[in-house]
Amino acid sequence: MRNPTKLSLLLFLLLTLALGCTAQSNYSELVEAVRKKDDSYAVTLAKELETRGESSFGLYYNLGLAYRNQGKNAFARAYLEKALTYAPRDLAARRRLREVKEKLSPDLSEIDVMGTPWWTEREAQLLLLLPSLALLALGLRRRLTGVRIRRTHLGLLSGTLIAVGGLFFLLNPPSQRAVIVSSSARILPDPTSEANGMALHQGVLVEVMDKQRHFVEIRLGDGKTGWVRNAELVPVTGQVF
């Protein structure tokens, strides 16, 4: 029974290696296609990689560039935003995102539901963890040695914890985000409504609240909420659609 087990393990390793080589080959082709402005082929390659479960800054950045070259700026914005969730301080991606937003509407930043974070969620959690551990260490020291905690130290750490927690919530909110990519998207009062609702700006960043069948509830930057068809959105964070 040991030989079949070894053979199965070897086949699994070879298959994993082959899939990895194929994905790397496709990614190299994607970068080359974007460089040569073969944008339709680049989009096809990127979608194939995404379907296989690949996700990375490079994948979404190049997909965003391909859509930008095609003039599909709302899709470009969605995937550049998605790329920045992996490398939020990449200045080249932020510059491309700013250019795309200008083409969509100069006023887009004023109607977006929130800004693009400058750090990843994991980095924010680490920043939140450090003052929490420091407070815990002070508490343990007081418990074990009887040494009193200075109010200045306690106040400084508590203030840091509150400030970092506030930044984490504001810049990396727990809600999911998406970009409106349809030029005919309208916000409806409920999923069953047949009335024509308010037209939405193409390329605007919205907050995802809920999902029912083929509809998604969103919140706009001005606080308005409503429903749109899920085909009119591209998710930036999460895969709720």
TAWOKA-V766252 format. One record per helix or strand of 3 or more residues. SS is the DSSP state (helix for helix, strand for strand). FROM is the first residue (numbers start at 1). LEN is the number of residues. If there is no record, write none. Layout:
ss->[SS | SS]
from->[FROM | FROM]
len->[LEN | LEN]
//
This chain:
ss->[helix | helix | helix | helix | helix | helix | helix | helix | strand | strand | strand | strand | strand | helix | strand]
from->[2 | 39 | 57 | 73 | 91 | 108 | 121 | 151 | 176 | 186 | 205 | 215 | 225 | 230 | 233]
len->[34 | 13 | 13 | 12 | 14 | 4 | 25 | 21 | 5 | 3 | 8 | 5 | 5 | 3 | 3]
//
